[in-house]
Amino acid sequence: MLKLGFIGAGTVGTALSVRLNNKGYQVIAVSSRSQTSARNLAQRVNGCHAFNNNQDVADAAELIFITTPDDAIASVASEIKWHRGQSVVHCSGALSTDILEPAKKLGAQVGAFHPLQTFASVKQAIENIPGSTFALEADEPLLNTLKDMATTLDGHWVELKARDKVVYHASAVIACNYLVTLVKLATDLWQSFAIPPHQATQALMPLLRGTLNNIDTVGIPQCLTGPIARGDTGTIKKHLDALQKVAPALLSTYQELGLQTIPIALAKGKINQHQAEELQAILKQPD
């Protein structure tokens, strides 16, 4: 079994090291800008030692994960004396393996191993890893090692090229981060009828869970519901009028989201082209 090391002991590094250790991988070394974080990670993993510097981790391990913030990966890769026979892998979603070129020049294999998951806390991250998809970028034989690792973590994998990474990451941001933004916008509207954000969030959560379940089980476009899916122009007009009064700053966002939803409704087959054009005309009206 490969000896693994981690440079960076934040949420991603800690979650991966704990899960890999639980699956039988030897995680033997960790370093971090914060010695406290490194020691905390080491205490969670049997046989793991916290080192004071990154070179010690690179010298001890055969496969080293760089799980620092993205803007630190390049400096870490360039400061270490790598050697042939070891592998260096970062966990950034947006960066390609090009950023690990200093390690590659010294003979190390390089790769990327990005868990397509949201990590708000260490506990939650550890719980969320099973079932996740991992975006992989590497050459063989490292690529096969990373595929096996993703499968062992009870996950799935997709292989990406360097040119794919930024668009892939933008997709993740839209699906995850901007969902948070949409829920925030929705709960803000509830304050116009005197219901506070925490109560609004609680009220909307079953709807959100139901929507996610429908996406998973019914699939897009058939899972789409609501006024655009029905071609209900009257309701859309009422929404626009109401938003103009209580949340005019939100109007353009609502219109753009509506326009992006019309093709989904057409694909579902519940509205025809004429209805789609009527909806477009309403949603394209200036604020």
URJOQUI-V424563 format. One record per residue. N is the residue number from 1. RES is the residue in one small letter. SS is DSSP state (a for helix, b for strand, c for the rest). PSI is psi in whole degrees, -180 to 180 (NA if undefined). Layout:
N_RES_SS_PSI ; N_RES_SS_PSI
//
This chain:
1_m_c_135 ; 2_l_c_143 ; 3_k_b_121 ; 4_l_b_146 ; 5_g_b_154 ; 6_f_b_127 ; 7_i_b_107 ; 8_g_c_119 ; 9_a_c_38 ; 10_g_c_-157 ; 11_t_a_-48 ; 12_v_a_-48 ; 13_g_a_-43 ; 14_t_a_-46 ; 15_a_a_-46 ; 16_l_a_-43 ; 17_s_a_-41 ; 18_v_a_-47 ; 19_r_a_-43 ; 20_l_a_-41 ; 21_n_a_-42 ; 22_n_a_-25 ; 23_k_c_7 ; 24_g_c_-2 ; 25_y_c_146 ; 26_q_b_103 ; 27_v_b_106 ; 28_i_b_-14 ; 29_a_b_145 ; 30_v_b_146 ; 31_s_b_160 ; 32_s_c_159 ; 33_r_c_-31 ; 34_s_c_114 ; 35_q_a_-32 ; 36_t_a_-44 ; 37_s_a_-41 ; 38_a_a_-43 ; 39_r_a_-39 ; 40_n_a_-42 ; 41_l_a_-47 ; 42_a_a_-36 ; 43_q_a_-23 ; 44_r_a_-15 ; 45_v_c_123 ; 46_n_c_129 ; 47_g_c_9 ; 48_c_c_137 ; 49_h_b_135 ; 50_a_b_122 ; 51_f_c_159 ; 52_n_c_-21 ; 53_n_c_160 ; 54_n_a_-32 ; 55_q_a_-37 ; 56_d_a_-38 ; 57_v_a_-45 ; 58_a_a_-35 ; 59_d_a_-28 ; 60_a_a_-32 ; 61_a_c_161 ; 62_e_c_-34 ; 63_l_b_118 ; 64_i_b_124 ; 65_f_b_128 ; 66_i_b_105 ; 67_t_c_39 ; 68_t_c_171 ; 69_p_c_152 ; 70_d_a_-40 ; 71_d_a_-5 ; 72_a_a_-10 ; 73_i_a_-45 ; 74_a_a_-44 ; 75_s_a_-39 ; 76_v_a_-46 ; 77_a_a_-34 ; 78_s_a_-19 ; 79_e_a_-13 ; 80_i_c_144 ; 81_k_c_93 ; 82_w_c_171 ; 83_h_c_165 ; 84_r_c_147 ; 85_g_c_-7 ; 86_q_c_164 ; 87_s_b_144 ; 88_v_b_125 ; 89_v_b_130 ; 90_h_b_165 ; 91_c_c_27 ; 92_s_c_143 ; 93_g_c_-30 ; 94_a_c_-25 ; 95_l_c_145 ; 96_s_c_-180 ; 97_t_a_-7 ; 98_d_a_-31 ; 99_i_a_-14 ; 100_l_a_17 ; 101_e_a_-38 ; 102_p_a_-38 ; 103_a_a_-39 ; 104_k_a_-39 ; 105_k_a_-28 ; 106_l_c_5 ; 107_g_c_-2 ; 108_a_c_151 ; 109_q_b_146 ; 110_v_b_149 ; 111_g_b_174 ; 112_a_b_141 ; 113_f_b_91 ; 114_h_b_117 ; 115_p_b_121 ; 116_l_b_79 ; 117_q_c_158 ; 118_t_c_129 ; 119_f_c_88 ; 120_a_c_-25 ; 121_s_c_163 ; 122_v_a_-47 ; 123_k_a_-47 ; 124_q_a_-36 ; 125_a_a_-44 ; 126_i_a_-41 ; 127_e_a_-32 ; 128_n_a_-16 ; 129_i_c_-46 ; 130_p_c_132 ; 131_g_c_-11 ; 132_s_c_157 ; 133_t_b_140 ; 134_f_b_128 ; 135_a_b_120 ; 136_l_b_143 ; 137_e_b_117 ; 138_a_b_164 ; 139_d_c_161 ; 140_e_c_148 ; 141_p_c_-5 ; 142_l_a_-38 ; 143_l_a_-44 ; 144_n_a_-36 ; 145_t_a_-42 ; 146_l_a_-35 ; 147_k_a_-46 ; 148_d_a_-39 ; 149_m_a_-44 ; 150_a_a_-43 ; 151_t_a_-41 ; 152_t_a_-31 ; 153_l_c_14 ; 154_d_c_33 ; 155_g_c_-171 ; 156_h_b_170 ; 157_w_b_151 ; 158_v_b_142 ; 159_e_b_127 ; 160_l_c_154 ; 161_k_c_165 ; 162_a_a_-39 ; 163_r_a_-16 ; 164_d_a_-19 ; 165_k_a_-45 ; 166_v_a_-42 ; 167_v_a_-40 ; 168_y_a_-45 ; 169_h_a_-37 ; 170_a_a_-39 ; 171_s_a_-43 ; 172_a_a_-40 ; 173_v_a_-43 ; 174_i_a_-46 ; 175_a_a_-33 ; 176_c_c_-67 ; 177_n_a_-42 ; 178_y_a_-18 ; 179_l_a_-41 ; 180_v_a_-44 ; 181_t_a_-43 ; 182_l_a_-41 ; 183_v_a_-38 ; 184_k_a_-45 ; 185_l_a_-40 ; 186_a_a_-44 ; 187_t_a_-30 ; 188_d_a_-37 ; 189_l_a_-31 ; 190_w_a_-23 ; 191_q_a_-19 ; 192_s_a_-20 ; 193_f_a_33 ; 194_a_c_31 ; 195_i_c_124 ; 196_p_c_161 ; 197_p_a_-43 ; 198_h_a_-37 ; 199_q_a_-38 ; 200_a_a_-42 ; 201_t_a_-45 ; 202_q_a_-39 ; 203_a_a_-36 ; 204_l_a_-20 ; 205_m_a_-44 ; 206_p_a_-36 ; 207_l_a_-43 ; 208_l_a_-45 ; 209_r_a_-41 ; 210_g_a_-39 ; 211_t_a_-47 ; 212_l_a_-39 ; 213_n_a_-40 ; 214_n_a_-40 ; 215_i_a_-42 ; 216_d_a_-42 ; 217_t_a_-36 ; 218_v_c_-39 ; 219_g_c_159 ; 220_i_c_132 ; 221_p_c_-6 ; 222_q_c_-22 ; 223_c_c_-10 ; 224_l_c_130 ; 225_t_c_-179 ; 226_g_c_-178 ; 227_p_a_-36 ; 228_i_a_-39 ; 229_a_a_-28 ; 230_r_a_-9 ; 231_g_c_30 ; 232_d_c_83 ; 233_t_a_-33 ; 234_g_a_-43 ; 235_t_a_-41 ; 236_i_a_-42 ; 237_k_a_-42 ; 238_k_a_-41 ; 239_h_a_-47 ; 240_l_a_-42 ; 241_d_a_-43 ; 242_a_a_-42 ; 243_l_a_-35 ; 244_q_a_-32 ; 245_k_a_-45 ; 246_v_a_-23 ; 247_a_c_64 ; 248_p_a_-28 ; 249_a_a_-21 ; 250_l_a_-10 ; 251_l_a_-48 ; 252_s_a_-35 ; 253_t_a_-46 ; 254_y_a_-44 ; 255_q_a_-46 ; 256_e_a_-42 ; 257_l_a_-39 ; 258_g_a_-45 ; 259_l_a_-38 ; 260_q_a_-19 ; 261_t_a_-25 ; 262_i_a_-45 ; 263_p_a_-30 ; 264_i_a_-41 ; 265_a_a_-40 ; 266_l_a_-43 ; 267_a_a_-31 ; 268_k_a_-29 ; 269_g_c_10 ; 270_k_c_-11 ; 271_i_c_156 ; 272_n_c_180 ; 273_q_a_-38 ; 274_h_a_-44 ; 275_q_a_-39 ; 276_a_a_-42 ; 277_e_a_-37 ; 278_e_a_-45 ; 279_l_a_-42 ; 280_q_a_-42 ; 281_a_a_-41 ; 282_i_a_-44 ; 283_l_a_-18 ; 284_k_c_-3 ; 285_q_c_139 ; 286_p_c_153 ; 287_d_c_NA
//
